[in-house]
Amino acid sequence: MGNQEREVSELLVEWRTTREQLEALFRERHLGSTQELMEQGINLYVRLLFLSNGHPVSLGASIPLNQFDLKPVNIEERLAFIKSRPSLYHSFRQLSELMVEQEKLFVKNRIMKKSSRPKA
């Protein structure tokens, strides 16, 4: 497993833990307690976005979405919605879907790259 694949794998494990904690909080209607975990989840997604596109991770103010080839449809609007309303259940669902879509794009890209390599 390459370094990029390992980093993405570790990040996804961290996301699963965060997602499970958020699911429990939303299920029990502890909406006020979700803010910090949602911010953590958003940062995990941004890191995944950078890593899956082969860019060094930068958690600065602006994300150069136009420089990324691997990104879900309507990423700008979806990410803006999540960031503006992180304590909503709908934001959590949207973040979860972005994580799934980004992981699929990353895996598909890895498979395409491996299959396009000339056989030795």
PDB file as gemmi writes it, atoms N, CA and C in Angstrom:
CRYST1    1.000    1.000    1.000  90.00  90.00  90.00 P 1                      
ATOM      1  N   MET A   1       0.849  -1.177   0.000  1.00  0.00           N  
ATOM      2  CA  MET A   1       0.000   0.000   0.000  1.00  0.00           C  
ATOM      3  C   MET A   1       0.892   1.237   0.000  1.00  0.00           C  
ATOM      4  N   GLY A   2       0.604   2.158  -0.895  1.00  0.00           N  
ATOM      5  CA  GLY A   2       1.382   3.382  -1.000  1.00  0.00           C  
ATOM      6  C   GLY A   2       1.098   4.334   0.149  1.00  0.00           C  
ATOM      7  N   ASN A   3       1.940   5.338   0.269  1.00  0.00           N  
ATOM      8  CA  ASN A   3       1.801   6.315   1.346  1.00  0.00           C  
ATOM      9  C   ASN A   3       0.454   7.041   1.272  1.00  0.00           C  
ATOM     10  N   GLN A   4       0.064   7.445   0.061  1.00  0.00           N  
ATOM     11  CA  GLN A   4      -1.208   8.147  -0.116  1.00  0.00           C  
ATOM     12  C   GLN A   4      -2.380   7.246   0.288  1.00  0.00           C  
ATOM     13  N   GLU A   5      -2.329   5.986  -0.131  1.00  0.00           N  
ATOM     14  CA  GLU A   5      -3.403   5.050   0.205  1.00  0.00           C  
ATOM     15  C   GLU A   5      -3.475   4.817   1.710  1.00  0.00           C  
ATOM     16  N   ARG A   6      -2.319   4.722   2.355  1.00  0.00           N  
ATOM     17  CA  ARG A   6      -2.276   4.504   3.799  1.00  0.00           C  
ATOM     18  C   ARG A   6      -2.877   5.702   4.544  1.00  0.00           C  
ATOM     19  N   GLU A   7      -2.495   6.912   4.121  1.00  0.00           N  
ATOM     20  CA  GLU A   7      -3.027   8.121   4.762  1.00  0.00           C  
ATOM     21  C   GLU A   7      -4.540   8.216   4.597  1.00  0.00           C  
ATOM     22  N   VAL A   8      -5.019   7.918   3.401  1.00  0.00           N  
ATOM     23  CA  VAL A   8      -6.467   7.954   3.151  1.00  0.00           C  
ATOM     24  C   VAL A   8      -7.165   6.901   4.005  1.00  0.00           C  
ATOM     25  N   SER A   9      -6.586   5.713   4.095  1.00  0.00           N  
ATOM     26  CA  SER A   9      -7.167   4.641   4.893  1.00  0.00           C  
ATOM     27  C   SER A   9      -7.255   5.031   6.371  1.00  0.00           C  
ATOM     28  N   GLU A  10      -6.191   5.613   6.903  1.00  0.00           N  
ATOM     29  CA  GLU A  10      -6.187   6.052   8.305  1.00  0.00           C  
ATOM     30  C   GLU A  10      -7.230   7.144   8.536  1.00  0.00           C  
ATOM     31  N   LEU A  11      -7.346   8.045   7.588  1.00  0.00           N  
ATOM     32  CA  LEU A  11      -8.313   9.129   7.688  1.00  0.00           C  
ATOM     33  C   LEU A  11      -9.739   8.576   7.698  1.00  0.00           C  
ATOM     34  N   LEU A  12      -9.998   7.578   6.865  1.00  0.00           N  
ATOM     35  CA  LEU A  12     -11.336   6.992   6.803  1.00  0.00           C  
ATOM     36  C   LEU A  12     -11.686   6.246   8.086  1.00  0.00           C  
ATOM     37  N   VAL A  13     -10.694   5.627   8.715  1.00  0.00           N  
ATOM     38  CA  VAL A  13     -10.924   4.974  10.009  1.00  0.00           C  
ATOM     39  C   VAL A  13     -11.307   6.029  11.051  1.00  0.00           C  
ATOM     40  N   GLU A  14     -10.588   7.142  11.041  1.00  0.00           N  
ATOM     41  CA  GLU A  14     -10.894   8.241  11.966  1.00  0.00           C  
ATOM     42  C   GLU A  14     -12.301   8.780  11.701  1.00  0.00           C  
ATOM     43  N   TRP A  15     -12.682   8.894  10.423  1.00  0.00           N  
ATOM     44  CA  TRP A  15     -14.018   9.375  10.075  1.00  0.00           C  
ATOM     45  C   TRP A  15     -15.091   8.425  10.594  1.00  0.00           C  
ATOM     46  N   ARG A  16     -14.876   7.116  10.470  1.00  0.00           N  
ATOM     47  CA  ARG A  16     -15.885   6.153  10.926  1.00  0.00           C  
ATOM     48  C   ARG A  16     -16.169   6.335  12.417  1.00  0.00           C  
ATOM     49  N   THR A  17     -15.114   6.558  13.195  1.00  0.00           N  
ATOM     50  CA  THR A  17     -15.281   6.791  14.633  1.00  0.00           C  
ATOM     51  C   THR A  17     -16.075   8.075  14.877  1.00  0.00           C  
ATOM     52  N   THR A  18     -15.701   9.134  14.189  1.00  0.00           N  
ATOM     53  CA  THR A  18     -16.393  10.419  14.324  1.00  0.00           C  
ATOM     54  C   THR A  18     -17.846  10.286  13.894  1.00  0.00           C  
ATOM     55  N   ARG A  19     -18.077   9.593  12.782  1.00  0.00           N  
ATOM     56  CA  ARG A  19     -19.443   9.409  12.268  1.00  0.00           C  
ATOM     57  C   ARG A  19     -20.314   8.663  13.281  1.00  0.00           C  
ATOM     58  N   GLU A  20     -19.764   7.610  13.881  1.00  0.00           N  
ATOM     59  CA  GLU A  20     -20.531   6.842  14.868  1.00  0.00           C  
ATOM     60  C   GLU A  20     -20.904   7.703  16.071  1.00  0.00           C  
ATOM     61  N   GLN A  21     -19.969   8.538  16.516  1.00  0.00           N  
ATOM     62  CA  GLN A  21     -20.254   9.432  17.645  1.00  0.00           C  
ATOM     63  C   GLN A  21     -21.339  10.439  17.268  1.00  0.00           C  
ATOM     64  N   LEU A  22     -21.246  10.983  16.067  1.00  0.00           N  
ATOM     65  CA  LEU A  22     -22.253  11.942  15.607  1.00  0.00           C  
ATOM     66  C   LEU A  22     -23.621  11.281  15.458  1.00  0.00           C  
ATOM     67  N   GLU A  23     -23.654  10.064  14.918  1.00  0.00           N  
ATOM     68  CA  GLU A  23     -24.929   9.356  14.775  1.00  0.00           C  
ATOM     69  C   GLU A  23     -25.606   9.200  16.130  1.00  0.00           C  
ATOM     70  N   ALA A  24     -24.819   8.844  17.145  1.00  0.00           N  
ATOM     71  CA  ALA A  24     -25.375   8.673  18.489  1.00  0.00           C  
ATOM     72  C   ALA A  24     -25.911   9.998  19.033  1.00  0.00           C  
ATOM     73  N   LEU A  25     -25.166  11.074  18.854  1.00  0.00           N  
ATOM     74  CA  LEU A  25     -25.612  12.384  19.346  1.00  0.00           C  
ATOM     75  C   LEU A  25     -26.889  12.843  18.645  1.00  0.00           C  
ATOM     76  N   PHE A  26     -26.954  12.665  17.333  1.00  0.00           N  
ATOM     77  CA  PHE A  26     -28.159  13.075  16.606  1.00  0.00           C  
ATOM     78  C   PHE A  26     -29.345  12.185  16.978  1.00  0.00           C  
ATOM     79  N   ARG A  27     -29.104  10.896  17.155  1.00  0.00           N  
ATOM     80  CA  ARG A  27     -30.170   9.966  17.523  1.00  0.00           C  
ATOM     81  C   ARG A  27     -30.775  10.357  18.878  1.00  0.00           C  
ATOM     82  N   GLU A  28     -29.903  10.776  19.806  1.00  0.00           N  
ATOM     83  CA  GLU A  28     -30.357  11.142  21.150  1.00  0.00           C  
ATOM     84  C   GLU A  28     -30.745  12.619  21.249  1.00  0.00           C  
ATOM     85  N   ARG A  29     -30.718  13.320  20.114  1.00  0.00           N  
ATOM     86  CA  ARG A  29     -31.118  14.728  20.019  1.00  0.00           C  
ATOM     87  C   ARG A  29     -30.244  15.673  20.854  1.00  0.00           C  
ATOM     88  N   HIS A  30     -28.958  15.361  20.960  1.00  0.00           N  
ATOM     89  CA  HIS A  30     -28.009  16.243  21.647  1.00  0.00           C  
ATOM     90  C   HIS A  30     -27.374  17.166  20.611  1.00  0.00           C  
ATOM     91  N   LEU A  31     -28.188  17.999  19.991  1.00  0.00           N  
ATOM     92  CA  LEU A  31     -27.732  18.828  18.879  1.00  0.00           C  
ATOM     93  C   LEU A  31     -26.656  19.824  19.283  1.00  0.00           C  
ATOM     94  N   GLY A  32     -26.712  20.324  20.498  1.00  0.00           N  
ATOM     95  CA  GLY A  32     -25.713  21.279  20.951  1.00  0.00           C  
ATOM     96  C   GLY A  32     -24.329  20.672  21.092  1.00  0.00           C  
ATOM     97  N   SER A  33     -24.264  19.363  21.199  1.00  0.00           N  
ATOM     98  CA  SER A  33     -22.982  18.675  21.379  1.00  0.00           C  
ATOM     99  C   SER A  33     -22.338  18.258  20.062  1.00  0.00           C  
ATOM    100  N   THR A  34     -22.987  18.550  18.957  1.00  0.00           N  
ATOM    101  CA  THR A  34     -22.480  18.068  17.667  1.00  0.00           C  
ATOM    102  C   THR A  34     -21.489  19.011  17.001  1.00  0.00           C  
ATOM    103  N   GLN A  35     -21.480  20.270  17.397  1.00  0.00           N  
ATOM    104  CA  GLN A  35     -20.677  21.297  16.722  1.00  0.00           C  
ATOM    105  C   GLN A  35     -19.205  20.896  16.584  1.00  0.00           C  
ATOM    106  N   GLU A  36     -18.573  20.534  17.689  1.00  0.00           N  
ATOM    107  CA  GLU A  36     -17.142  20.219  17.666  1.00  0.00           C  
ATOM    108  C   GLU A  36     -16.851  18.997  16.793  1.00  0.00           C  
ATOM    109  N   LEU A  37     -17.666  17.958  16.935  1.00  0.00           N  
ATOM    110  CA  LEU A  37     -17.456  16.754  16.122  1.00  0.00           C  
ATOM    111  C   LEU A  37     -17.718  17.020  14.646  1.00  0.00           C  
ATOM    112  N   MET A  38     -18.700  17.855  14.346  1.00  0.00           N  
ATOM    113  CA  MET A  38     -18.958  18.195  12.945  1.00  0.00           C  
ATOM    114  C   MET A  38     -17.784  18.968  12.354  1.00  0.00           C  
ATOM    115  N   GLU A  39     -17.217  19.879  13.125  1.00  0.00           N  
ATOM    116  CA  GLU A  39     -16.044  20.610  12.642  1.00  0.00           C  
ATOM    117  C   GLU A  39     -14.880  19.656  12.404  1.00  0.00           C  
ATOM    118  N   GLN A  40     -14.734  18.680  13.286  1.00  0.00           N  
ATOM    119  CA  GLN A  40     -13.705  17.655  13.103  1.00  0.00           C  
ATOM    120  C   GLN A  40     -13.983  16.864  11.823  1.00  0.00           C  
ATOM    121  N   GLY A  41     -15.241  16.501  11.606  1.00  0.00           N  
ATOM    122  CA  GLY A  41     -15.618  15.772  10.398  1.00  0.00           C  
ATOM    123  C   GLY A  41     -15.381  16.579   9.134  1.00  0.00           C  
ATOM    124  N   ILE A  42     -15.686  17.864   9.178  1.00  0.00           N  
ATOM    125  CA  ILE A  42     -15.446  18.741   8.026  1.00  0.00           C  
ATOM    126  C   ILE A  42     -13.955  18.798   7.719  1.00  0.00           C  
ATOM    127  N   ASN A  43     -13.132  18.934   8.760  1.00  0.00           N  
ATOM    128  CA  ASN A  43     -11.680  18.941   8.554  1.00  0.00           C  
ATOM    129  C   ASN A  43     -11.185  17.619   7.979  1.00  0.00           C  
ATOM    130  N   LEU A  44     -11.764  16.509   8.420  1.00  0.00           N  
ATOM    131  CA  LEU A  44     -11.396  15.207   7.860  1.00  0.00           C  
ATOM    132  C   LEU A  44     -11.749  15.154   6.377  1.00  0.00           C  
ATOM    133  N   TYR A  45     -12.921  15.686   6.023  1.00  0.00           N  
ATOM    134  CA  TYR A  45     -13.304  15.680   4.612  1.00  0.00           C  
ATOM    135  C   TYR A  45     -12.351  16.528   3.778  1.00  0.00           C  
ATOM    136  N   VAL A  46     -12.009  17.700   4.267  1.00  0.00           N  
ATOM    137  CA  VAL A  46     -11.095  18.578   3.525  1.00  0.00           C  
ATOM    138  C   VAL A  46      -9.738  17.891   3.356  1.00  0.00           C  
ATOM    139  N   ARG A  47      -9.268  17.230   4.407  1.00  0.00           N  
ATOM    140  CA  ARG A  47      -8.006  16.480   4.298  1.00  0.00           C  
ATOM    141  C   ARG A  47      -8.126  15.377   3.246  1.00  0.00           C  
ATOM    142  N   LEU A  48      -9.260  14.659   3.245  1.00  0.00           N  
ATOM    143  CA  LEU A  48      -9.486  13.604   2.254  1.00  0.00           C  
ATOM    144  C   LEU A  48      -9.497  14.177   0.847  1.00  0.00           C  
ATOM    145  N   LEU A  49     -10.115  15.319   0.681  1.00  0.00           N  
ATOM    146  CA  LEU A  49     -10.173  15.986  -0.616  1.00  0.00           C  
ATOM    147  C   LEU A  49      -8.763  16.287  -1.130  1.00  0.00           C  
ATOM    148  N   PHE A  50      -7.929  16.861  -0.282  1.00  0.00           N  
ATOM    149  CA  PHE A  50      -6.551  17.171  -0.670  1.00  0.00           C  
ATOM    150  C   PHE A  50      -5.763  15.890  -0.956  1.00  0.00           C  
ATOM    151  N   LEU A  51      -5.805  14.923  -0.030  1.00  0.00           N  
ATOM    152  CA  LEU A  51      -5.023  13.693  -0.182  1.00  0.00           C  
ATOM    153  C   LEU A  51      -5.426  12.910  -1.424  1.00  0.00           C  
ATOM    154  N   SER A  52      -6.724  12.772  -1.655  1.00  0.00           N  
ATOM    155  CA  SER A  52      -7.182  11.972  -2.792  1.00  0.00           C  
ATOM    156  C   SER A  52      -6.844  12.625  -4.124  1.00  0.00           C  
ATOM    157  N   ASN A  53      -6.582  13.917  -4.108  1.00  0.00           N  
ATOM    158  CA  ASN A  53      -6.181  14.626  -5.323  1.00  0.00           C  
ATOM    159  C   ASN A  53      -4.673  14.789  -5.428  1.00  0.00           C  
ATOM    160  N   GLY A  54      -3.933  14.228  -4.470  1.00  0.00           N  
ATOM    161  CA  GLY A  54      -2.478  14.273  -4.519  1.00  0.00           C  
ATOM    162  C   GLY A  54      -1.883  15.627  -4.179  1.00  0.00           C  
ATOM    163  N   HIS A  55      -2.628  16.451  -3.459  1.00  0.00           N  
ATOM    164  CA  HIS A  55      -2.146  17.771  -3.048  1.00  0.00           C  
ATOM    165  C   HIS A  55      -1.734  17.726  -1.580  1.00  0.00           C  
ATOM    166  N   PRO A  56      -0.753  18.545  -1.191  1.00  0.00           N  
ATOM    167  CA  PRO A  56      -0.434  18.629   0.237  1.00  0.00           C  
ATOM    168  C   PRO A  56      -1.621  19.236   0.990  1.00  0.00           C  
ATOM    169  N   VAL A  57      -1.893  18.706   2.169  1.00  0.00           N  
ATOM    170  CA  VAL A  57      -3.050  19.148   2.945  1.00  0.00           C  
ATOM    171  C   VAL A  57      -2.844  20.570   3.448  1.00  0.00           C  
ATOM    172  N   SER A  58      -3.860  21.401   3.206  1.00  0.00           N  
ATOM    173  CA  SER A  58      -3.848  22.787   3.668  1.00  0.00           C  
ATOM    174  C   SER A  58      -5.233  23.110   4.209  1.00  0.00           C  
ATOM    175  N   LEU A  59      -5.316  23.327   5.515  1.00  0.00           N  
ATOM    176  CA  LEU A  59      -6.610  23.608   6.135  1.00  0.00           C  
ATOM    177  C   LEU A  59      -6.840  25.106   6.290  1.00  0.00           C  
ATOM    178  N   GLY A  60      -6.327  25.870   5.352  1.00  0.00           N  
ATOM    179  CA  GLY A  60      -6.473  27.328   5.382  1.00  0.00           C  
ATOM    180  C   GLY A  60      -7.892  27.770   5.094  1.00  0.00           C  
ATOM    181  N   ALA A  61      -8.062  29.056   4.952  1.00  0.00           N  
ATOM    182  CA  ALA A  61      -9.391  29.650   4.789  1.00  0.00           C  
ATOM    183  C   ALA A  61     -10.068  29.245   3.482  1.00  0.00           C  
ATOM    184  N   SER A  62      -9.336  29.256   2.377  1.00  0.00           N  
ATOM    185  CA  SER A  62      -9.975  28.925   1.102  1.00  0.00           C  
ATOM    186  C   SER A  62      -9.430  27.608   0.552  1.00  0.00           C  
ATOM    187  N   ILE A  63     -10.319  26.849  -0.031  1.00  0.00           N  
ATOM    188  CA  ILE A  63      -9.960  25.552  -0.606  1.00  0.00           C  
ATOM    189  C   ILE A  63      -9.989  25.711  -2.120  1.00  0.00           C  
ATOM    190  N   PRO A  64      -8.882  25.426  -2.791  1.00  0.00           N  
ATOM    191  CA  PRO A  64      -8.828  25.609  -4.254  1.00  0.00           C  
ATOM    192  C   PRO A  64      -9.567  24.492  -4.996  1.00  0.00           C  
ATOM    193  N   LEU A  65     -10.891  24.467  -4.884  1.00  0.00           N  
ATOM    194  CA  LEU A  65     -11.690  23.386  -5.459  1.00  0.00           C  
ATOM    195  C   LEU A  65     -11.504  23.257  -6.962  1.00  0.00           C  
ATOM    196  N   ASN A  66     -11.240  24.364  -7.642  1.00  0.00           N  
ATOM    197  CA  ASN A  66     -11.065  24.306  -9.096  1.00  0.00           C  
ATOM    198  C   ASN A  66      -9.785  23.571  -9.493  1.00  0.00           C  
ATOM    199  N   GLN A  67      -8.869  23.354  -8.562  1.00  0.00           N  
ATOM    200  CA  GLN A  67      -7.627  22.638  -8.860  1.00  0.00           C  
ATOM    201  C   GLN A  67      -7.764  21.129  -8.667  1.00  0.00           C  
ATOM    202  N   PHE A  68      -8.889  20.676  -8.157  1.00  0.00           N  
ATOM    203  CA  PHE A  68      -9.082  19.258  -7.871  1.00  0.00           C  
ATOM    204  C   PHE A  68      -9.841  18.569  -8.996  1.00  0.00           C  
ATOM    205  N   ASP A  69      -9.289  17.463  -9.478  1.00  0.00           N  
ATOM    206  CA  ASP A  69      -9.974  16.665 -10.495  1.00  0.00           C  
ATOM    207  C   ASP A  69     -10.996  15.731  -9.861  1.00  0.00           C  
ATOM    208  N   LEU A  70     -10.662  15.197  -8.691  1.00  0.00           N  
ATOM    209  CA  LEU A  70     -11.544  14.256  -8.002  1.00  0.00           C  
ATOM    210  C   LEU A  70     -12.344  15.003  -6.944  1.00  0.00           C  
ATOM    211  N   LYS A  71     -13.599  15.262  -7.269  1.00  0.00           N  
ATOM    212  CA  LYS A  71     -14.478  15.949  -6.317  1.00  0.00           C  
ATOM    213  C   LYS A  71     -15.924  15.626  -6.672  1.00  0.00           C  
ATOM    214  N   PRO A  72     -16.777  15.525  -5.663  1.00  0.00           N  
ATOM    215  CA  PRO A  72     -18.191  15.248  -5.917  1.00  0.00           C  
ATOM    216  C   PRO A  72     -18.881  16.406  -6.641  1.00  0.00           C  
ATOM    217  N   VAL A  73     -20.005  16.096  -7.235  1.00  0.00           N  
ATOM    218  CA  VAL A  73     -20.823  17.093  -7.926  1.00  0.00           C  
ATOM    219  C   VAL A  73     -21.331  18.118  -6.906  1.00  0.00           C  
ATOM    220  N   ASN A  74     -21.367  19.373  -7.307  1.00  0.00           N  
ATOM    221  CA  ASN A  74     -21.875  20.473  -6.472  1.00  0.00           C  
ATOM    222  C   ASN A  74     -21.134  20.620  -5.147  1.00  0.00           C  
ATOM    223  N   ILE A  75     -19.854  20.323  -5.148  1.00  0.00           N  
ATOM    224  CA  ILE A  75     -19.072  20.366  -3.915  1.00  0.00           C  
ATOM    225  C   ILE A  75     -19.113  21.741  -3.252  1.00  0.00           C  
ATOM    226  N   GLU A  76     -19.052  22.800  -4.054  1.00  0.00           N  
ATOM    227  CA  GLU A  76     -19.013  24.148  -3.483  1.00  0.00           C  
ATOM    228  C   GLU A  76     -20.253  24.425  -2.641  1.00  0.00           C  
ATOM    229  N   GLU A  77     -21.429  24.174  -3.221  1.00  0.00           N  
ATOM    230  CA  GLU A  77     -22.682  24.444  -2.526  1.00  0.00           C  
ATOM    231  C   GLU A  77     -22.853  23.534  -1.321  1.00  0.00           C  
ATOM    232  N   ARG A  78     -22.529  22.283  -1.490  1.00  0.00           N  
ATOM    233  CA  ARG A  78     -22.715  21.314  -0.415  1.00  0.00           C  
ATOM    234  C   ARG A  78     -21.811  21.618   0.777  1.00  0.00           C  
ATOM    235  N   LEU A  79     -20.550  21.919   0.498  1.00  0.00           N  
ATOM    236  CA  LEU A  79     -19.602  22.231   1.567  1.00  0.00           C  
ATOM    237  C   LEU A  79     -19.976  23.547   2.258  1.00  0.00           C  
ATOM    238  N   ALA A  80     -20.423  24.530   1.482  1.00  0.00           N  
ATOM    239  CA  ALA A  80     -20.850  25.808   2.066  1.00  0.00           C  
ATOM    240  C   ALA A  80     -22.047  25.596   3.001  1.00  0.00           C  
ATOM    241  N   PHE A  81     -22.990  24.749   2.586  1.00  0.00           N  
ATOM    242  CA  PHE A  81     -24.153  24.460   3.422  1.00  0.00           C  
ATOM    243  C   PHE A  81     -23.729  23.811   4.733  1.00  0.00           C  
ATOM    244  N   ILE A  82     -22.861  22.812   4.644  1.00  0.00           N  
ATOM    245  CA  ILE A  82     -22.404  22.096   5.839  1.00  0.00           C  
ATOM    246  C   ILE A  82     -21.688  23.043   6.798  1.00  0.00           C  
ATOM    247  N   LYS A  83     -20.816  23.877   6.251  1.00  0.00           N  
ATOM    248  CA  LYS A  83     -20.054  24.802   7.100  1.00  0.00           C  
ATOM    249  C   LYS A  83     -20.946  25.867   7.737  1.00  0.00           C  
ATOM    250  N   SER A  84     -21.994  26.277   7.035  1.00  0.00           N  
ATOM    251  CA  SER A  84     -22.862  27.332   7.572  1.00  0.00           C  
ATOM    252  C   SER A  84     -23.841  26.811   8.623  1.00  0.00           C  
ATOM    253  N   ARG A  85     -24.152  25.520   8.587  1.00  0.00           N  
ATOM    254  CA  ARG A  85     -25.122  24.940   9.526  1.00  0.00           C  
ATOM    255  C   ARG A  85     -24.627  23.585  10.047  1.00  0.00           C  
ATOM    256  N   PRO A  86     -23.491  23.552  10.717  1.00  0.00           N  
ATOM    257  CA  PRO A  86     -22.908  22.265  11.109  1.00  0.00           C  
ATOM    258  C   PRO A  86     -23.712  21.482  12.142  1.00  0.00           C  
ATOM    259  N   SER A  87     -24.599  22.123  12.885  1.00  0.00           N  
ATOM    260  CA  SER A  87     -25.325  21.390  13.923  1.00  0.00           C  
ATOM    261  C   SER A  87     -26.615  20.736  13.419  1.00  0.00           C  
ATOM    262  N   LEU A  88     -26.937  20.911  12.145  1.00  0.00           N  
ATOM    263  CA  LEU A  88     -28.140  20.286  11.584  1.00  0.00           C  
ATOM    264  C   LEU A  88     -27.881  18.832  11.188  1.00  0.00           C  
ATOM    265  N   TYR A  89     -28.889  17.999  11.375  1.00  0.00           N  
ATOM    266  CA  TYR A  89     -28.780  16.599  10.965  1.00  0.00           C  
ATOM    267  C   TYR A  89     -28.561  16.504   9.459  1.00  0.00           C  
ATOM    268  N   HIS A  90     -29.224  17.368   8.700  1.00  0.00           N  
ATOM    269  CA  HIS A  90     -29.070  17.348   7.243  1.00  0.00           C  
ATOM    270  C   HIS A  90     -27.617  17.627   6.844  1.00  0.00           C  
ATOM    271  N   SER A  91     -26.941  18.485   7.580  1.00  0.00           N  
ATOM    272  CA  SER A  91     -25.523  18.762   7.307  1.00  0.00           C  
ATOM    273  C   SER A  91     -24.684  17.517   7.561  1.00  0.00           C  
ATOM    274  N   PHE A  92     -25.010  16.807   8.630  1.00  0.00           N  
ATOM    275  CA  PHE A  92     -24.305  15.558   8.929  1.00  0.00           C  
ATOM    276  C   PHE A  92     -24.501  14.548   7.802  1.00  0.00           C  
ATOM    277  N   ARG A  93     -25.735  14.398   7.324  1.00  0.00           N  
ATOM    278  CA  ARG A  93     -26.012  13.456   6.233  1.00  0.00           C  
ATOM    279  C   ARG A  93     -25.246  13.862   4.975  1.00  0.00           C  
ATOM    280  N   GLN A  94     -25.223  15.150   4.694  1.00  0.00           N  
ATOM    281  CA  GLN A  94     -24.521  15.650   3.515  1.00  0.00           C  
ATOM    282  C   GLN A  94     -23.018  15.386   3.627  1.00  0.00           C  
ATOM    283  N   LEU A  95     -22.455  15.616   4.816  1.00  0.00           N  
ATOM    284  CA  LEU A  95     -21.035  15.353   5.043  1.00  0.00           C  
ATOM    285  C   LEU A  95     -20.736  13.864   4.876  1.00  0.00           C  
ATOM    286  N   SER A  96     -21.604  13.028   5.396  1.00  0.00           N  
ATOM    287  CA  SER A  96     -21.428  11.577   5.252  1.00  0.00           C  
ATOM    288  C   SER A  96     -21.418  11.173   3.784  1.00  0.00           C  
ATOM    289  N   GLU A  97     -22.333  11.741   3.010  1.00  0.00           N  
ATOM    290  CA  GLU A  97     -22.394  11.431   1.580  1.00  0.00           C  
ATOM    291  C   GLU A  97     -21.156  11.933   0.845  1.00  0.00           C  
ATOM    292  N   LEU A  98     -20.667  13.115   1.207  1.00  0.00           N  
ATOM    293  CA  LEU A  98     -19.445  13.629   0.582  1.00  0.00           C  
ATOM    294  C   LEU A  98     -18.271  12.694   0.850  1.00  0.00           C  
ATOM    295  N   MET A  99     -18.188  12.184   2.075  1.00  0.00           N  
ATOM    296  CA  MET A  99     -17.092  11.265   2.415  1.00  0.00           C  
ATOM    297  C   MET A  99     -17.180   9.992   1.561  1.00  0.00           C  
ATOM    298  N   VAL A 100     -18.373   9.442   1.438  1.00  0.00           N  
ATOM    299  CA  VAL A 100     -18.566   8.224   0.642  1.00  0.00           C  
ATOM    300  C   VAL A 100     -18.217   8.487  -0.822  1.00  0.00           C  
ATOM    301  N   GLU A 101     -18.717   9.584  -1.365  1.00  0.00           N  
ATOM    302  CA  GLU A 101     -18.461   9.910  -2.771  1.00  0.00           C  
ATOM    303  C   GLU A 101     -16.976  10.140  -3.029  1.00  0.00           C  
ATOM    304  N   GLN A 102     -16.302  10.844  -2.107  1.00  0.00           N  
ATOM    305  CA  GLN A 102     -14.874  11.116  -2.293  1.00  0.00           C  
ATOM    306  C   GLN A 102     -14.064   9.829  -2.220  1.00  0.00           C  
ATOM    307  N   GLU A 103     -14.434   8.950  -1.300  1.00  0.00           N  
ATOM    308  CA  GLU A 103     -13.738   7.660  -1.198  1.00  0.00           C  
ATOM    309  C   GLU A 103     -13.910   6.861  -2.494  1.00  0.00           C  
ATOM    310  N   LYS A 104     -15.115   6.837  -3.042  1.00  0.00           N  
ATOM    311  CA  LYS A 104     -15.362   6.121  -4.297  1.00  0.00           C  
ATOM    312  C   LYS A 104     -14.540   6.705  -5.442  1.00  0.00           C  
ATOM    313  N   LEU A 105     -14.484   8.030  -5.513  1.00  0.00           N  
ATOM    314  CA  LEU A 105     -13.687   8.674  -6.564  1.00  0.00           C  
ATOM    315  C   LEU A 105     -12.212   8.312  -6.427  1.00  0.00           C  
ATOM    316  N   PHE A 106     -11.714   8.294  -5.202  1.00  0.00           N  
ATOM    317  CA  PHE A 106     -10.316   7.953  -4.950  1.00  0.00           C  
ATOM    318  C   PHE A 106     -10.027   6.513  -5.373  1.00  0.00           C  
ATOM    319  N   VAL A 107     -10.874   5.586  -4.955  1.00  0.00           N  
ATOM    320  CA  VAL A 107     -10.679   4.168  -5.287  1.00  0.00           C  
ATOM    321  C   VAL A 107     -10.763   3.957  -6.794  1.00  0.00           C  
ATOM    322  N   LYS A 108     -11.746   4.561  -7.432  1.00  0.00           N  
ATOM    323  CA  LYS A 108     -11.891   4.440  -8.889  1.00  0.00           C  
ATOM    324  C   LYS A 108     -10.646   4.961  -9.596  1.00  0.00           C  
ATOM    325  N   ASN A 109     -10.131   6.089  -9.155  1.00  0.00           N  
ATOM    326  CA  ASN A 109      -8.937   6.677  -9.754  1.00  0.00           C  
ATOM    327  C   ASN A 109      -7.722   5.762  -9.581  1.00  0.00           C  
ATOM    328  N   ARG A 110      -7.586   5.160  -8.405  1.00  0.00           N  
ATOM    329  CA  ARG A 110      -6.457   4.242  -8.157  1.00  0.00           C  
ATOM    330  C   ARG A 110      -6.550   3.025  -9.089  1.00  0.00           C  
ATOM    331  N   ILE A 111      -7.740   2.497  -9.247  1.00  0.00           N  
ATOM    332  CA  ILE A 111      -7.939   1.332 -10.119  1.00  0.00           C  
ATOM    333  C   ILE A 111      -7.624   1.697 -11.562  1.00  0.00           C  
ATOM    334  N   MET A 112      -8.089   2.857 -11.999  1.00  0.00           N  
ATOM    335  CA  MET A 112      -7.832   3.293 -13.378  1.00  0.00           C  
ATOM    336  C   MET A 112      -6.336   3.476 -13.622  1.00  0.00           C  
ATOM    337  N   LYS A 113      -5.638   4.039 -12.657  1.00  0.00           N  
ATOM    338  CA  LYS A 113      -4.193   4.234 -12.803  1.00  0.00           C  
ATOM    339  C   LYS A 113      -3.467   2.900 -12.858  1.00  0.00           C  
ATOM    340  N   LYS A 114      -3.878   1.955 -12.009  1.00  0.00           N  
ATOM    341  CA  LYS A 114      -3.229   0.644 -11.994  1.00  0.00           C  
ATOM    342  C   LYS A 114      -3.493  -0.114 -13.286  1.00  0.00           C  
ATOM    343  N   SER A 115      -4.708  -0.014 -13.817  1.00  0.00           N  
ATOM    344  CA  SER A 115      -5.037  -0.757 -15.034  1.00  0.00           C  
ATOM    345  C   SER A 115      -4.418  -0.133 -16.278  1.00  0.00           C  
ATOM    346  N   SER A 116      -4.049   1.142 -16.204  1.00  0.00           N  
ATOM    347  CA  SER A 116      -3.452   1.791 -17.376  1.00  0.00           C  
ATOM    348  C   SER A 116      -1.932   1.653 -17.418  1.00  0.00           C  
ATOM    349  N   ARG A 117      -1.343   1.112 -16.352  1.00  0.00           N  
ATOM    350  CA  ARG A 117       0.106   0.894 -16.356  1.00  0.00           C  
ATOM    351  C   ARG A 117       0.450  -0.242 -17.308  1.00  0.00           C  
ATOM    352  N   PRO A 118       1.562  -0.094 -18.043  1.00  0.00           N  
ATOM    353  CA  PRO A 118       1.979  -1.196 -18.909  1.00  0.00           C  
ATOM    354  C   PRO A 118       2.441  -2.384 -18.068  1.00  0.00           C  
ATOM    355  N   LYS A 119       2.100  -3.560 -18.515  1.00  0.00           N  
ATOM    356  CA  LYS A 119       2.490  -4.787 -17.809  1.00  0.00           C  
ATOM    357  C   LYS A 119       3.971  -5.058 -18.030  1.00  0.00           C  
ATOM    358  N   ALA A 120       4.649  -5.479 -16.970  1.00  0.00           N  
ATOM    359  CA  ALA A 120       6.095  -5.748 -17.057  1.00  0.00           C  
ATOM    360  C   ALA A 120       6.363  -7.141 -17.560  1.00  0.00           C  
TER     361      ALA A 120                                                      
END                                                                             
